[in-house]
């Protein structure tokens, strides 16, 4: 016996439809609403912020220029200090800084109001609430638990989307649609071109499922680091101990000797999609959680590459990888308890709600941002913001170390508006990690601050297009830049 549910068909209208309420999407919705548009924000999960919140990324990288390490040994010290560094120029402000300031006011972020660190730490659980408050205050109509199943298309124009749940099928007509899905789902469904993976083999960067362990005696862990100068260089050990004494954020890097020992005993978890691990190329980080105004040094978040060679747009592949990553998280907890000092009585608290996908589709836009644009610090006449994060491209096959390269020129590059316009598609904008960029450039633009910046630019452009009675591609760039600057964004 089968149960057939007759879905009620409704037709609604909005000015701007934002599909995806992640890091880019929630900012896009706020920006569009604050600039006078009627906005509907559709999210398939039960929270906003995506990997920023439910994915437990718990840091915004980078609202200011980030220096790249000069050497392998220097890298350990640099990575450890990013979270507490106010050095170099801050480039991203506006809605991103407003959000951060609200988090700081309630003791849910570390740092100083009005500015951000190079890698800004915050409490991802409270982030859900703060984001919801900001979106609702802006007047956005938020739809949780809703799937976008089809588009309203006509002559190359996206005129809205069809949203469904078990009871309803709703056609939302929109003057402008913003794809903030992360995977470029709306753009792909509309027929936009896209690229995936590295240019040689089409392999995407590995995925991560953040996990948190409680009951950690971190001071014993740090004592081990200090007592093993053969494994951890002196400057790194002194830096991390000083930061702990000052109550500042700490980044603990891999215990390579312990990993080698576990590998030899066949007791180290193999990431999904790999047959073996190379301890020398492993890169992962562990950080204490920031809760209620201070760091909880017994509550440690872990970020490591867990699944390789996965197409995040394939439901079957992503399901298998998610199951595999959760298995790795449980086994990693066991590894820590057995091998890493200070973790003897630790336990797995939880894994993230959202999988951390570093890259999938990269939409082909009117302009594709390139590696050379980023590394040379290129300026564009249609720039919608400055960005200066290091290029961060993770090893795609388990054989090499991650690429960290510093932005050159003035220390920042412009993200051009044309990279937010899917080529050949009208009334559609794209924001977040799937904007038009090549494989290496995306290693910069996929990070949190850039997603927030492109989200704000698309939301603002959508509202301005509607006011002017033109399509997004015809928005006057000078007017867009002027409004963004008035809202405290640097152009």
C-alpha positions, -999 to +999 in steps of 0.1 A: +000+000+000+014+034-010+005+068+004+000+095-021+000+131-008-018+156-030+004+187-027-013+221-026+001+242-054+006+279-044+020+308-064+039+336-046+059+366-056+090+382-042+116+407-054+147+387-045+149+349-040+180+337-022+185+300-025+208+288+003+211+303+038+248+296+043+276+320+049+270+339+016+233+334+015+224+350+049+245+381+041+229+383+006+194+383+021+203+410+046+219+432+020+190+429-004+164+436+023+183+466+037+184+481+002+147+480-001+139+446-017+113+421-006+134+390+001+126+353+005+154+331+018+151+294+012+172+269+032+169+231+032+183+227+068+170+240+102+196+268+106+214+296+088+251+300+084+259+267+067+294+255+074+300+288+093+276+276+121+263+241+116+295+230+100+314+242+131+341+260+111+340+286+139+364+310+123+362+338+096+392+337+074+403+363+066+388+397+071+423+412+069+454+405+048+472+373+058+509+367+055+521+334+041+548+314+060+584+319+048+593+282+054+579+249+067+591+257+102+578+292+101+544+279+089+539+263+123+543+296+141+523+316+116+493+292+117+494+292+155+493+330+157+467+339+129+438+336+154+452+363+177+468+385+150+456+421+144+486+427+121+483+439+085+454+457+069+418+447+075+399+446+042+365+433+049+340+452+071+303+461+066+278+433+074+306+409+083+320+432+109+285+441+122+278+404+127+312+399+144+305+429+167+272+415+178+289+382+186+316+401+206+290+420+226+275+388+240+308+370+246+305+347+217+336+358+198+372+365+208+388+398+201+380+435+200+349+452+187+353+471+155+381+449+141+388+413+133+418+390+136+434+374+106+414+342+115+385+353+137+372+327+162+337+326+174+311+302+190+293+284+160+263+275+181+254+311+192+262+321+156+230+304+145+209+326+168+227+359+160+224+353+122+187+345+126+182+377+145+200+398+119+180+382+090+147+386+107+154+422+118+161+430+081+126+418+072+136+387+053+110+360+049+129+328+060+119+293+048+135+264+066+130+227+057+124+236+020+139+221-011+143+239-044+133+213-069+129+232-102+133+267-117+110+290-135+129+296-168+121+316-198+144+325-227+176+322-206+161+342-177+156+327-142+123+340-130+121+322-097+120+286-084+097+258-073+100+250-036+086+218-022+082+199+011+059+169+019+028+190+019+033+219-005+046+228-040+051+265-042+061+285-073+080+316-061+082+342-089+112+365-084+127+394-102+162+383-093+174+350-079+207+345-060+224+311-060+240+308-026+239+270-025+277+266-024+275+239-051+261+262-078+229+241-080+206+268-093+232+280-119+237+244-131+200+238-134+196+270-154+222+258-179+252+278-168+286+263-175+308+252-147+341+235-139+350+211-112+383+200-096+419+206-106+427+211-143+448+180-145+425+153-132+393+170-122+398+161-085+383+183-058+399+192-026+392+168+003+362+173+026+360+177+064+336+168+091+345+188+121+343+170+155+347+181+191+362+162+219+356+171+256+375+162+288+408+171+273+437+180+297+453+204+273+480+215+296+494+180+295+492+181+258+512+213+257+537+199+282+543+171+258+549+195+229+574+215+250+592+184+260+597+170+225+618+196+206+628+169+181+592+168+170+581+204+175+604+233+169+613+255+199+596+287+185+563+269+179+563+254+214+572+287+231+545+305+211+517+280+219+526+280+256+526+318+258+492+320+241+478+295+265+491+316+295+476+347+280+442+331+276+443+335+238+434+312+210+456+282+203+461+261+172+476+226+179+492+210+149+496+173+141+515+149+163+536+134+135+556+110+157+524+096+173+508+093+138+537+074+125+536+050+155+499+044+150+503+039+113+529+012+119+505-006+142+476-002+118+458+019+144+455+052+125+422+060+108+425+061+070+405+089+054+377+079+032+388+075-004+425+068+004+443+035+007+470+048+030+482+080+047+515+098+045+522+112+080+546+138+065+519+155+043+490+154+069+477+188+078+451+193+104+444+216+133+428+214+168+415+244+186+398+251+219+362+262+216+353+297+226+322+297+248+306+324+270+335+349+270+365+325+273+383+296+257+374+262+270+408+244+269+391+211+278+368+213+248+387+209+215+375+212+179+393+192+153+396+200+116+413+175+093+410+162+057+387+131+059+373+123+025+391+124-009+380+123-045+343+130-038+318+148-060+298+168-035+270+173-061+264+136-063+239+125-036+251+089-035+288+098-033+282+125-007+262+101+014+289+074+014+316+100+021+296+114+051+292+080+066+329+074+060+339+107+077+318+101+107+334+067+111+368+084+108+358+109+135+349+081+160+382+063+152+402+095+155+388+100+190+401+065+198+435+074+183+437+106+204+428+088+236+454+061+231+483+081+216+481+118+225+490+130+260+461+149+277+434+130+258+434+099+280+400+106+294+386+126+265+354+117+246+337+126+214+311+153+221+296+157+186+303+159+149+292+188+128+257+191+113+270+201+079+299+186+059+327+209+051+329+209+013+359+229+001+350+229-036+326+214-061+312+234-090+329+266-100+304+285-122+317+300-154+309+337-152+313+368-174+348+368-160+368+340-144+391+351-116+425+335-121+455+324-100+476+352-116+449+377-107+451+366-070+488+362-066+496+395-084+470+414-064+451+426-095+427+455-093+394+456-114+372+485-123+342+465-114+356+453-081+330+448-053+355+444-025+392+437-016+404+404-004+438+393+009+436+358+023+464+334+016+456+309-012+448+277+006+445+246-016+445+213+002+462+182-011+437+164-034+453+129-034+470+124+000+505+128-015+514+164-011+512+192+015+487+219+012+495+250-009+497+283+011+506+313-011+504+350-002+486+376-023+511+399-039+509+435-052+492+457-026+484+426-005+448+424-018+430+417-051+395+428-062+367+403-067+351+416-099+313+419-102+315+400-135+326+368-115+291+369-098+272+368-131+267+333-146+276+336-183+246+335-206+220+335-178+198+365-170+184+376-137+206+353-118+236+361-095+259+337-077+277+341-044+299+320-022+326+294-029+311+286-064+317+320-080+336+322-112+372+314-103+398+289-114+410+261-092+438+280-074+419+313-071+390+294-056+414+284-028+412+321-018+376+330-026+360+299-009+368+312+026+343+327+049+350+364+046+350+363+008+317+344+009+302+371+031+316+398+008+302+382-024+269+376-006+266+413+003+275+424-033+249+401-049+222+411-025+229+448-030+232+445-068+199+426-069+181+454-050+197+481-071+187+463-103+151+461-092+150+498-082+164+508-116+142+484-135+172+467-152+187+432-151+216+426-127+241+426-156+231+461-164+236+475-129+257+506-129+290+495-113+298+530-099+264+530-082+269+495-068+303+505-055+290+537-040+263+519-020+287+493-008+311+520+004+283+538+021+277+506+040+313+505+052+328+481+027+362+490+012+364+492-026 
